Amino acid sequence: SFLMLNLFVAVIMDNFDYLTRDSSILGAHHLDEFVRIWAEYDPNATGKIHYTEMYDMLKNMDPPLGFGNKCPNRLAYKKLIRMNMPLDAEGKVGFTTTLFALIRENLNIKMRTADEMDQADYELRHTISHIWPLQAKKLLDLLVPHKDELNAGKLTVGKIYAGLLILESWRNTKFGQIESDLPKPSPSTRSWTWPPWIRRAVPGPAR
């Protein structure tokens, strides 16, 4: 339940109290706002929304928990690459995993370079298990997904937005601008297409 998650998050934040001395950084009222806005995208309370809806949600949610509508796309992409939540077969992210990834990103809890994140995740899982051992058994894989859900062969938010960041960088180059001016092939001449739920997030000729 959300109440249990709220209590669990509060305990974790208390154990990182040096990061939360100023309640404006992140507090319970921010968690309430997250729940309220999430419900607008998930009216049936399934606990999951499509990752493109998640992006819109975070752009429409003010900092510190959201990105805000003034956040440049490139910066938002970089944040999502670090958050790196796993996706299900329909391209959806989970409520608990997304919320804790935001908390972790905004409070800089065990956030390191990409090649050190597996170790950072391992340390954070150990810390959470030590803080609240009984509840951690139920929530640990949602709070800090196991590396098997994030590594090769698994599609994640981080991989999607890394691709979009590369695409945007390419379009800003001289060669990308030249390509955008070229005639577009008709659908019948294309030998490959992206899955529909990825295609929705990729504007322009990359489809």
Secondary structure, 3 states (H helix, E strand, C coil): CHHHHHHHHHHHHHHCHHHCCCCCCCCHHHHHHHHHHHHHHCCCCCCEEEHHHHHHHHHCCCCCCCCCCCCCHHHHHHHHHHHCCECCCCCEEEHHHHHHHHHHHHHCCCCCCHHHHHHHHHHHHHHHHHHCHHHHHHHHHHHCCCHHHCCCCCCEHHHHHHHHHHHHHHHCCHHHHHHHCCCCCCHHHCCCCCCHHHHCCCCHHHC
